[in-house]
Each structure stands twice: as C-alpha cells, then as structure tokens.
C-alpha cells in the first residue's frame, strides 16, 4: 500500500466540514511547527457555521489534532465547534466547549 501525500498548498481554499456534516469554513493557511503542521487557519465565509458564531471575526485556528481527514474537503471533529445560542435580546452568545485533547 502506497502512502498518499499532499502539498500543504493543495489544502488552501478547501472547504471544511465537521464530522456531523456542518459547513465550517474554508482553509486559508497552515500553522507550522518544527517539521509538521500544528493547526489550520479557517476563514469564516458567508453561510458557514463560523460566520454565524463569530459575527465580525475573520476565522479561527483549528489544532491539527482535531482534523480527521484531508482530501477534496477537510473533515474536522465536532469538538472544534464553539456552541452558541440565541439570547433573548437576539444577540448570539458564544459558549466554548472545552476539549481535553487541546
């Protein structure tokens, strides 16, 4: 069995989805450590879960440990999702879920 490799630049612009099927955003760049990718900067684009949660912010950095698969699209763990709910005043209230793996 041959190992399939990709260039990091091939991942730029890829759509990001959660393992539960939610559109999360688009990959803008990789965060590099010593000889490896440590995270991915995901842009909050119109219609994405991130744009609903973050409002005016441009995006988030998702640790590479939460990436489940990279191919035509990037699949991340739902643990990367900040939860939010609509407040009585109609404003989004963000609640970050903690993850022991972070």
MODELLER restraints for C-alpha pairs under 7 A, 6 or more apart:
rsr = mdl.restraints
at = mdl.atoms
rsr.add(forms.Gaussian(group=physical.xy_distance, feature=features.Distance(at['CA:11:A'], at['CA:27:A']), mean=6.89, stdev=0.5))
rsr.add(forms.Gaussian(group=physical.xy_distance, feature=features.Distance(at['CA:12:A'], at['CA:27:A']), mean=5.23, stdev=0.5))
rsr.add(forms.Gaussian(group=physical.xy_distance, feature=features.Distance(at['CA:12:A'], at['CA:28:A']), mean=5.47, stdev=0.5))
rsr.add(forms.Gaussian(group=physical.xy_distance, feature=features.Distance(at['CA:12:A'], at['CA:29:A']), mean=6.04, stdev=0.5))
rsr.add(forms.Gaussian(group=physical.xy_distance, feature=features.Distance(at['CA:13:A'], at['CA:26:A']), mean=5.66, stdev=0.5))
rsr.add(forms.Gaussian(group=physical.xy_distance, feature=features.Distance(at['CA:13:A'], at['CA:27:A']), mean=5.09, stdev=0.5))
rsr.add(forms.Gaussian(group=physical.xy_distance, feature=features.Distance(at['CA:13:A'], at['CA:28:A']), mean=6.04, stdev=0.5))
rsr.add(forms.Gaussian(group=physical.xy_distance, feature=features.Distance(at['CA:14:A'], at['CA:26:A']), mean=5.63, stdev=0.5))
rsr.add(forms.Gaussian(group=physical.xy_distance, feature=features.Distance(at['CA:14:A'], at['CA:27:A']), mean=5.48, stdev=0.5))
rsr.add(forms.Gaussian(group=physical.xy_distance, feature=features.Distance(at['CA:14:A'], at['CA:72:A']), mean=6.94, stdev=0.5))
rsr.add(forms.Gaussian(group=physical.xy_distance, feature=features.Distance(at['CA:14:A'], at['CA:73:A']), mean=5.49, stdev=0.5))
rsr.add(forms.Gaussian(group=physical.xy_distance, feature=features.Distance(at['CA:14:A'], at['CA:74:A']), mean=6.65, stdev=0.5))
rsr.add(forms.Gaussian(group=physical.xy_distance, feature=features.Distance(at['CA:15:A'], at['CA:25:A']), mean=6.00, stdev=0.5))
rsr.add(forms.Gaussian(group=physical.xy_distance, feature=features.Distance(at['CA:15:A'], at['CA:26:A']), mean=4.56, stdev=0.5))
rsr.add(forms.Gaussian(group=physical.xy_distance, feature=features.Distance(at['CA:15:A'], at['CA:27:A']), mean=6.53, stdev=0.5))
rsr.add(forms.Gaussian(group=physical.xy_distance, feature=features.Distance(at['CA:15:A'], at['CA:73:A']), mean=5.25, stdev=0.5))
rsr.add(forms.Gaussian(group=physical.xy_distance, feature=features.Distance(at['CA:15:A'], at['CA:74:A']), mean=6.26, stdev=0.5))
rsr.add(forms.Gaussian(group=physical.xy_distance, feature=features.Distance(at['CA:16:A'], at['CA:23:A']), mean=6.21, stdev=0.5))
rsr.add(forms.Gaussian(group=physical.xy_distance, feature=features.Distance(at['CA:16:A'], at['CA:24:A']), mean=5.31, stdev=0.5))
rsr.add(forms.Gaussian(group=physical.xy_distance, feature=features.Distance(at['CA:16:A'], at['CA:25:A']), mean=5.25, stdev=0.5))
rsr.add(forms.Gaussian(group=physical.xy_distance, feature=features.Distance(at['CA:16:A'], at['CA:26:A']), mean=5.52, stdev=0.5))
rsr.add(forms.Gaussian(group=physical.xy_distance, feature=features.Distance(at['CA:16:A'], at['CA:27:A']), mean=6.83, stdev=0.5))
rsr.add(forms.Gaussian(group=physical.xy_distance, feature=features.Distance(at['CA:16:A'], at['CA:73:A']), mean=5.94, stdev=0.5))
rsr.add(forms.Gaussian(group=physical.xy_distance, feature=features.Distance(at['CA:16:A'], at['CA:74:A']), mean=4.66, stdev=0.5))
rsr.add(forms.Gaussian(group=physical.xy_distance, feature=features.Distance(at['CA:16:A'], at['CA:75:A']), mean=5.93, stdev=0.5))
rsr.add(forms.Gaussian(group=physical.xy_distance, feature=features.Distance(at['CA:17:A'], at['CA:23:A']), mean=4.56, stdev=0.5))
rsr.add(forms.Gaussian(group=physical.xy_distance, feature=features.Distance(at['CA:17:A'], at['CA:24:A']), mean=5.12, stdev=0.5))
rsr.add(forms.Gaussian(group=physical.xy_distance, feature=features.Distance(at['CA:17:A'], at['CA:74:A']), mean=6.20, stdev=0.5))
rsr.add(forms.Gaussian(group=physical.xy_distance, feature=features.Distance(at['CA:17:A'], at['CA:75:A']), mean=5.05, stdev=0.5))
rsr.add(forms.Gaussian(group=physical.xy_distance, feature=features.Distance(at['CA:17:A'], at['CA:76:A']), mean=6.29, stdev=0.5))
rsr.add(forms.Gaussian(group=physical.xy_distance, feature=features.Distance(at['CA:18:A'], at['CA:24:A']), mean=6.55, stdev=0.5))
rsr.add(forms.Gaussian(group=physical.xy_distance, feature=features.Distance(at['CA:18:A'], at['CA:75:A']), mean=5.45, stdev=0.5))
rsr.add(forms.Gaussian(group=physical.xy_distance, feature=features.Distance(at['CA:18:A'], at['CA:76:A']), mean=4.82, stdev=0.5))
rsr.add(forms.Gaussian(group=physical.xy_distance, feature=features.Distance(at['CA:18:A'], at['CA:77:A']), mean=5.69, stdev=0.5))
rsr.add(forms.Gaussian(group=physical.xy_distance, feature=features.Distance(at['CA:18:A'], at['CA:78:A']), mean=5.38, stdev=0.5))
rsr.add(forms.Gaussian(group=physical.xy_distance, feature=features.Distance(at['CA:19:A'], at['CA:75:A']), mean=5.93, stdev=0.5))
rsr.add(forms.Gaussian(group=physical.xy_distance, feature=features.Distance(at['CA:19:A'], at['CA:76:A']), mean=5.91, stdev=0.5))
rsr.add(forms.Gaussian(group=physical.xy_distance, feature=features.Distance(at['CA:19:A'], at['CA:77:A']), mean=5.53, stdev=0.5))
rsr.add(forms.Gaussian(group=physical.xy_distance, feature=features.Distance(at['CA:19:A'], at['CA:78:A']), mean=5.99, stdev=0.5))
rsr.add(forms.Gaussian(group=physical.xy_distance, feature=features.Distance(at['CA:20:A'], at['CA:78:A']), mean=6.76, stdev=0.5))
rsr.add(forms.Gaussian(group=physical.xy_distance, feature=features.Distance(at['CA:22:A'], at['CA:49:A']), mean=6.99, stdev=0.5))
rsr.add(forms.Gaussian(group=physical.xy_distance, feature=features.Distance(at['CA:23:A'], at['CA:48:A']), mean=5.41, stdev=0.5))
rsr.add(forms.Gaussian(group=physical.xy_distance, feature=features.Distance(at['CA:23:A'], at['CA:49:A']), mean=6.10, stdev=0.5))
rsr.add(forms.Gaussian(group=physical.xy_distance, feature=features.Distance(at['CA:24:A'], at['CA:48:A']), mean=5.22, stdev=0.5))
rsr.add(forms.Gaussian(group=physical.xy_distance, feature=features.Distance(at['CA:24:A'], at['CA:49:A']), mean=5.02, stdev=0.5))
rsr.add(forms.Gaussian(group=physical.xy_distance, feature=features.Distance(at['CA:24:A'], at['CA:50:A']), mean=5.79, stdev=0.5))
rsr.add(forms.Gaussian(group=physical.xy_distance, feature=features.Distance(at['CA:25:A'], at['CA:42:A']), mean=5.94, stdev=0.5))
rsr.add(forms.Gaussian(group=physical.xy_distance, feature=features.Distance(at['CA:25:A'], at['CA:43:A']), mean=5.53, stdev=0.5))
rsr.add(forms.Gaussian(group=physical.xy_distance, feature=features.Distance(at['CA:25:A'], at['CA:44:A']), mean=5.12, stdev=0.5))
rsr.add(forms.Gaussian(group=physical.xy_distance, feature=features.Distance(at['CA:25:A'], at['CA:45:A']), mean=5.71, stdev=0.5))
rsr.add(forms.Gaussian(group=physical.xy_distance, feature=features.Distance(at['CA:25:A'], at['CA:48:A']), mean=5.44, stdev=0.5))
rsr.add(forms.Gaussian(group=physical.xy_distance, feature=features.Distance(at['CA:25:A'], at['CA:50:A']), mean=6.46, stdev=0.5))
rsr.add(forms.Gaussian(group=physical.xy_distance, feature=features.Distance(at['CA:26:A'], at['CA:42:A']), mean=5.40, stdev=0.5))
rsr.add(forms.Gaussian(group=physical.xy_distance, feature=features.Distance(at['CA:26:A'], at['CA:43:A']), mean=5.23, stdev=0.5))
rsr.add(forms.Gaussian(group=physical.xy_distance, feature=features.Distance(at['CA:26:A'], at['CA:44:A']), mean=6.96, stdev=0.5))
rsr.add(forms.Gaussian(group=physical.xy_distance, feature=features.Distance(at['CA:26:A'], at['CA:45:A']), mean=6.97, stdev=0.5))
rsr.add(forms.Gaussian(group=physical.xy_distance, feature=features.Distance(at['CA:27:A'], at['CA:40:A']), mean=6.76, stdev=0.5))
rsr.add(forms.Gaussian(group=physical.xy_distance, feature=features.Distance(at['CA:27:A'], at['CA:41:A']), mean=6.07, stdev=0.5))
rsr.add(forms.Gaussian(group=physical.xy_distance, feature=features.Distance(at['CA:27:A'], at['CA:42:A']), mean=4.64, stdev=0.5))
rsr.add(forms.Gaussian(group=physical.xy_distance, feature=features.Distance(at['CA:27:A'], at['CA:43:A']), mean=6.26, stdev=0.5))
rsr.add(forms.Gaussian(group=physical.xy_distance, feature=features.Distance(at['CA:28:A'], at['CA:41:A']), mean=5.60, stdev=0.5))
rsr.add(forms.Gaussian(group=physical.xy_distance, feature=features.Distance(at['CA:28:A'], at['CA:42:A']), mean=5.68, stdev=0.5))
rsr.add(forms.Gaussian(group=physical.xy_distance, feature=features.Distance(at['CA:28:A'], at['CA:43:A']), mean=6.10, stdev=0.5))
rsr.add(forms.Gaussian(group=physical.xy_distance, feature=features.Distance(at['CA:29:A'], at['CA:40:A']), mean=5.99, stdev=0.5))
rsr.add(forms.Gaussian(group=physical.xy_distance, feature=features.Distance(at['CA:29:A'], at['CA:41:A']), mean=5.30, stdev=0.5))
rsr.add(forms.Gaussian(group=physical.xy_distance, feature=features.Distance(at['CA:30:A'], at['CA:37:A']), mean=6.50, stdev=0.5))
rsr.add(forms.Gaussian(group=physical.xy_distance, feature=features.Distance(at['CA:30:A'], at['CA:39:A']), mean=6.08, stdev=0.5))
rsr.add(forms.Gaussian(group=physical.xy_distance, feature=features.Distance(at['CA:30:A'], at['CA:40:A']), mean=4.59, stdev=0.5))
rsr.add(forms.Gaussian(group=physical.xy_distance, feature=features.Distance(at['CA:30:A'], at['CA:41:A']), mean=6.15, stdev=0.5))
rsr.add(forms.Gaussian(group=physical.xy_distance, feature=features.Distance(at['CA:31:A'], at['CA:37:A']), mean=5.82, stdev=0.5))
rsr.add(forms.Gaussian(group=physical.xy_distance, feature=features.Distance(at['CA:31:A'], at['CA:38:A']), mean=5.61, stdev=0.5))
rsr.add(forms.Gaussian(group=physical.xy_distance, feature=features.Distance(at['CA:31:A'], at['CA:39:A']), mean=4.84, stdev=0.5))
rsr.add(forms.Gaussian(group=physical.xy_distance, feature=features.Distance(at['CA:31:A'], at['CA:40:A']), mean=5.57, stdev=0.5))
rsr.add(forms.Gaussian(group=physical.xy_distance, feature=features.Distance(at['CA:32:A'], at['CA:38:A']), mean=5.53, stdev=0.5))
rsr.add(forms.Gaussian(group=physical.xy_distance, feature=features.Distance(at['CA:37:A'], at['CA:64:A']), mean=6.76, stdev=0.5))
rsr.add(forms.Gaussian(group=physical.xy_distance, feature=features.Distance(at['CA:38:A'], at['CA:63:A']), mean=6.04, stdev=0.5))
rsr.add(forms.Gaussian(group=physical.xy_distance, feature=features.Distance(at['CA:38:A'], at['CA:64:A']), mean=5.19, stdev=0.5))
rsr.add(forms.Gaussian(group=physical.xy_distance, feature=features.Distance(at['CA:39:A'], at['CA:61:A']), mean=6.32, stdev=0.5))
rsr.add(forms.Gaussian(group=physical.xy_distance, feature=features.Distance(at['CA:39:A'], at['CA:62:A']), mean=5.43, stdev=0.5))
rsr.add(forms.Gaussian(group=physical.xy_distance, feature=features.Distance(at['CA:39:A'], at['CA:63:A']), mean=4.13, stdev=0.5))
rsr.add(forms.Gaussian(group=physical.xy_distance, feature=features.Distance(at['CA:39:A'], at['CA:64:A']), mean=4.35, stdev=0.5))
rsr.add(forms.Gaussian(group=physical.xy_distance, feature=features.Distance(at['CA:40:A'], at['CA:61:A']), mean=5.40, stdev=0.5))
rsr.add(forms.Gaussian(group=physical.xy_distance, feature=features.Distance(at['CA:40:A'], at['CA:62:A']), mean=5.27, stdev=0.5))
rsr.add(forms.Gaussian(group=physical.xy_distance, feature=features.Distance(at['CA:40:A'], at['CA:63:A']), mean=6.47, stdev=0.5))
rsr.add(forms.Gaussian(group=physical.xy_distance, feature=features.Distance(at['CA:40:A'], at['CA:64:A']), mean=6.58, stdev=0.5))
rsr.add(forms.Gaussian(group=physical.xy_distance, feature=features.Distance(at['CA:41:A'], at['CA:59:A']), mean=6.98, stdev=0.5))
rsr.add(forms.Gaussian(group=physical.xy_distance, feature=features.Distance(at['CA:41:A'], at['CA:60:A']), mean=5.74, stdev=0.5))
rsr.add(forms.Gaussian(group=physical.xy_distance, feature=features.Distance(at['CA:41:A'], at['CA:61:A']), mean=4.32, stdev=0.5))
rsr.add(forms.Gaussian(group=physical.xy_distance, feature=features.Distance(at['CA:41:A'], at['CA:62:A']), mean=6.41, stdev=0.5))
rsr.add(forms.Gaussian(group=physical.xy_distance, feature=features.Distance(at['CA:42:A'], at['CA:59:A']), mean=5.44, stdev=0.5))
rsr.add(forms.Gaussian(group=physical.xy_distance, feature=features.Distance(at['CA:42:A'], at['CA:60:A']), mean=5.41, stdev=0.5))
rsr.add(forms.Gaussian(group=physical.xy_distance, feature=features.Distance(at['CA:42:A'], at['CA:61:A']), mean=6.00, stdev=0.5))
rsr.add(forms.Gaussian(group=physical.xy_distance, feature=features.Distance(at['CA:43:A'], at['CA:58:A']), mean=5.81, stdev=0.5))
rsr.add(forms.Gaussian(group=physical.xy_distance, feature=features.Distance(at['CA:43:A'], at['CA:59:A']), mean=4.30, stdev=0.5))
rsr.add(forms.Gaussian(group=physical.xy_distance, feature=features.Distance(at['CA:43:A'], at['CA:60:A']), mean=6.76, stdev=0.5))
rsr.add(forms.Gaussian(group=physical.xy_distance, feature=features.Distance(at['CA:44:A'], at['CA:50:A']), mean=4.98, stdev=0.5))
rsr.add(forms.Gaussian(group=physical.xy_distance, feature=features.Distance(at['CA:44:A'], at['CA:51:A']), mean=4.88, stdev=0.5))
rsr.add(forms.Gaussian(group=physical.xy_distance, feature=features.Distance(at['CA:44:A'], at['CA:58:A']), mean=5.60, stdev=0.5))
rsr.add(forms.Gaussian(group=physical.xy_distance, feature=features.Distance(at['CA:44:A'], at['CA:59:A']), mean=4.80, stdev=0.5))
rsr.add(forms.Gaussian(group=physical.xy_distance, feature=features.Distance(at['CA:45:A'], at['CA:51:A']), mean=5.99, stdev=0.5))
rsr.add(forms.Gaussian(group=physical.xy_distance, feature=features.Distance(at['CA:53:A'], at['CA:84:A']), mean=6.39, stdev=0.5))
rsr.add(forms.Gaussian(group=physical.xy_distance, feature=features.Distance(at['CA:53:A'], at['CA:94:A']), mean=6.78, stdev=0.5))
rsr.add(forms.Gaussian(group=physical.xy_distance, feature=features.Distance(at['CA:62:A'], at['CA:80:A']), mean=6.72, stdev=0.5))
rsr.add(forms.Gaussian(group=physical.xy_distance, feature=features.Distance(at['CA:66:A'], at['CA:76:A']), mean=5.61, stdev=0.5))
rsr.add(forms.Gaussian(group=physical.xy_distance, feature=features.Distance(at['CA:66:A'], at['CA:77:A']), mean=5.29, stdev=0.5))
rsr.add(forms.Gaussian(group=physical.xy_distance, feature=features.Distance(at['CA:66:A'], at['CA:80:A']), mean=6.70, stdev=0.5))
rsr.add(forms.Gaussian(group=physical.xy_distance, feature=features.Distance(at['CA:67:A'], at['CA:75:A']), mean=6.07, stdev=0.5))
rsr.add(forms.Gaussian(group=physical.xy_distance, feature=features.Distance(at['CA:67:A'], at['CA:76:A']), mean=4.32, stdev=0.5))
rsr.add(forms.Gaussian(group=physical.xy_distance, feature=features.Distance(at['CA:67:A'], at['CA:77:A']), mean=6.26, stdev=0.5))
rsr.add(forms.Gaussian(group=physical.xy_distance, feature=features.Distance(at['CA:68:A'], at['CA:75:A']), mean=5.46, stdev=0.5))
rsr.add(forms.Gaussian(group=physical.xy_distance, feature=features.Distance(at['CA:68:A'], at['CA:76:A']), mean=5.23, stdev=0.5))
rsr.add(forms.Gaussian(group=physical.xy_distance, feature=features.Distance(at['CA:68:A'], at['CA:77:A']), mean=6.42, stdev=0.5))
rsr.add(forms.Gaussian(group=physical.xy_distance, feature=features.Distance(at['CA:69:A'], at['CA:75:A']), mean=5.11, stdev=0.5))
rsr.add(forms.Gaussian(group=physical.xy_distance, feature=features.Distance(at['CA:79:A'], at['CA:99:A']), mean=6.65, stdev=0.5))
rsr.add(forms.Gaussian(group=physical.xy_distance, feature=features.Distance(at['CA:82:A'], at['CA:94:A']), mean=6.94, stdev=0.5))
rsr.add(forms.Gaussian(group=physical.xy_distance, feature=features.Distance(at['CA:82:A'], at['CA:95:A']), mean=6.19, stdev=0.5))
rsr.add(forms.Gaussian(group=physical.xy_distance, feature=features.Distance(at['CA:82:A'], at['CA:96:A']), mean=4.63, stdev=0.5))
rsr.add(forms.Gaussian(group=physical.xy_distance, feature=features.Distance(at['CA:82:A'], at['CA:97:A']), mean=5.94, stdev=0.5))
rsr.add(forms.Gaussian(group=physical.xy_distance, feature=features.Distance(at['CA:83:A'], at['CA:94:A']), mean=6.15, stdev=0.5))
rsr.add(forms.Gaussian(group=physical.xy_distance, feature=features.Distance(at['CA:83:A'], at['CA:95:A']), mean=5.27, stdev=0.5))
rsr.add(forms.Gaussian(group=physical.xy_distance, feature=features.Distance(at['CA:83:A'], at['CA:96:A']), mean=5.94, stdev=0.5))
rsr.add(forms.Gaussian(group=physical.xy_distance, feature=features.Distance(at['CA:83:A'], at['CA:97:A']), mean=6.76, stdev=0.5))
rsr.add(forms.Gaussian(group=physical.xy_distance, feature=features.Distance(at['CA:84:A'], at['CA:92:A']), mean=6.44, stdev=0.5))
rsr.add(forms.Gaussian(group=physical.xy_distance, feature=features.Distance(at['CA:84:A'], at['CA:93:A']), mean=5.50, stdev=0.5))
rsr.add(forms.Gaussian(group=physical.xy_distance, feature=features.Distance(at['CA:84:A'], at['CA:94:A']), mean=4.51, stdev=0.5))
rsr.add(forms.Gaussian(group=physical.xy_distance, feature=features.Distance(at['CA:84:A'], at['CA:95:A']), mean=5.60, stdev=0.5))
rsr.add(forms.Gaussian(group=physical.xy_distance, feature=features.Distance(at['CA:85:A'], at['CA:92:A']), mean=5.93, stdev=0.5))
rsr.add(forms.Gaussian(group=physical.xy_distance, feature=features.Distance(at['CA:85:A'], at['CA:93:A']), mean=5.65, stdev=0.5))
rsr.add(forms.Gaussian(group=physical.xy_distance, feature=features.Distance(at['CA:85:A'], at['CA:94:A']), mean=6.94, stdev=0.5))
rsr.add(forms.Gaussian(group=physical.xy_distance, feature=features.Distance(at['CA:86:A'], at['CA:92:A']), mean=4.97, stdev=0.5))
rsr.add(forms.Gaussian(group=physical.xy_distance, feature=features.Distance(at['CA:86:A'], at['CA:93:A']), mean=6.35, stdev=0.5))
rsr.add(forms.Gaussian(group=physical.xy_distance, feature=features.Distance(at['CA:87:A'], at['CA:93:A']), mean=6.24, stdev=0.5))
